[in-house]
Amino acid sequence: MKDNSRPDTKNSLKHVLFGSLIGTTIEFFDFYIYANAAVLVFPQLFFPSSDTTLATLQSLATFSIAFLSRPLGSAFFGHYGDKIGRKFTLVAALLTMGISTVAIGFLPSYASIGVAAPLLLMLCRFGQGVGLGGEWGGAVLLAIENAPPNKRAWYGMFPQLGAPIGLLLSGGTFLLLTDTLSNEDFMNYGWRIPFLASSLLVVVGFYIRTKITETPSFENSKKEQEKVKIPFLTLIKSYKNQLIFGTFAAITTFLVFYLMTVFTLSWATSDLGFAKRDFLLIQLFSVLFFAAFIPISAVVADKIGRRKMLIIATVAIALFGFTFSYFLNSGSVVMVTFFLCVGMALMGFTYGPLGTFLSELFPTTIRYSGASLTFNLAGILGAAFAPMIAIWLASTYSLAYVGFYLTLAACISLFALLVISKQEHAF
């Protein structure tokens, strides 16, 4: 009798895990260097204004474009990922993201070509979103569709590790550049270096991805002729509850992350008096906690279940929201650092099992489309406008209201996790 405890696979373990990790690392590196530049560079170069807050808000508005385009990437790449395979789609998504990022490094500023500069910036940001919309779901499926049933969360956390690694690389790169270049040189050309350098990472990722074969789950569904004509329509027609509640279950993951990164970087360096370099160092230190708690949460999730792990993490985040004003208004470097470390640790707890949880909501034939679209719709609701909303709340009311915003989102996610179907589909 055949042992089903481990799927048959032609992929070696190192190719599967490294292939899923390298792609998301590159994608998130590209995504986060834009986030850093949107706060530190773009307001001056692409959105000149006598009102610095207005310029920052305009820059952050372009940041949100990628979240709006990510579902388009999910639908497009998800369709082909479910129809022709994970491998080809992953390579195409990586190239889409890479080309869009490198192009930003060549863009002229507003002073050179006027309004065309921010328009081109928005176009490139749109391309980044489309690429990442197709990348994440495929990378997660590459991992978990090669995993034994009792280790799906563990395998599924490897592509999730790409987020903190990409953030460390992007933040470290900007920190190195600001340390070694004068402010004038950094604004003239230094900020372009991370965008151009991403081309080297894309080449590495492309090479690794071409060495990977299709996942056993997809090959088995092909052999059994389990195909759907249009995965997206099947998803909307037959799995709308999983799509809706899965989306709301994931919004807190996005919100807590972008409050801990983009919002705090902007607010601390403009209103709390932190030097940009000092706060970048604090953020990079806190990212270590994000990275550390992803595998911890995966181990726990494989023991108690992905859904239960997410419920526990979401309750903790809801409580964490009440601490915003106390820690950020303290004026203490130690307390602010502690606050960011706790926030990033909670991010790791919720992010680690999320990819596996969302993937298990859908059958193989529509899994790429379903997991990707759910994840990226959550990005729109939880992150697309989060930095702008948080800045408005803090400026108009107080920092406490930013925390209330997070707590409200966590309550919505908790409700979705409690009512969503417990059914897991076969791999």
Buried (B, 14 or more C-beta within 10 A) or exposed (E): EEEEEEBEBEBBEEBBBBBBBBBBBBBBBBBBBBBBBBBBBBBBBBBEEEEEBEBBBBBBBBBBBBBBBBBBBBBBBBBBBBBEBBBBBBBBBBBBBBBBBBBBBEBEBBEEEEEEBBEBBBBBBBBBBBBBBBBBBBBBBBBBBBBEBEBBBBBBBBBBBBBBBBBBBBBBBBBEBBEEBEEEEBBEEBBBBBBBBBEEBBEEBBEBBEEBBBBBBBBBBBEEEEEBEBBBEBBBEBBEEBBBBBBBBBBBBBBBBBBBBBBBBBBBBBBBEBEBEEBBBBBBEBBBBBBBBBBBBBBBBBEEBBBBBBBBBBBBBBEBBEBBBEBBBBEEEEBBBBBBBBBBBBBBBBBBBBBBBBBBBBBBBBBBBBBBBBBBBBBBBBBBBBBBBBBBBBEEEBBBBBBBBBBBBBBBBBBBBEEBEEEBBEB
